[in-house]
């Protein structure tokens, strides 16, 4: 097992995935990592749908691609690169996002992270599911599998939840497409701490940075 900090520092979003099957024991290991995460009040209202059925993935991908065409694609073409990312690398990121969109259903396994949060989920509901999602992202990296946290489908959440066959009162919050990566893991690019961390008062530099 690699060092935890090394895992986090080299956990790139992997959007180009091979179609090779992923062993069930690795998927179970990833899911187990997810259930080790905290949740509000330790309620553990998370539920995870493992999707391998091509027809189910294709039905959800229709809405995933619609969200790209309507929102995500135009956004990428109009915003500046994030901190620490050159225009060239940002273009490659956009290309990878477009690739994932076109090959979303080709990922051998999806883990759909859901919550049993009733008819009216509140704005803080994500606090009880996204820690589990991040645990699973790190677990994928630890076992050599690629994934990326995507919740773009929530632009058309009702339609995607219906395509996934989720019952009333259960909502999806993220989809992890999982497979062996085509590319290589490597250090993530982020802004330095001095640009994003303040101390005591907003705008005052964090001195330890």
ABEGO torsion letter per residue (X at the ends): XBBAAAAAAABBBBABBBABBBBAAAAAAAAAAAAABBBBGGAGABBBBBBABAAAAAAAAAAAAAAAAAAAAAAAAABBBBBGBBAAAAAAAAAAAAAAAAAAAABABBBBBBBBAEABBBAAAAAAAAAAAAAAAAAAAAAGBBBBBBAAAAABAAAAAAAAGBBBGBBBABBBBBBBBABBBBBBBBBBAAAABBBGBBGBBBAAX
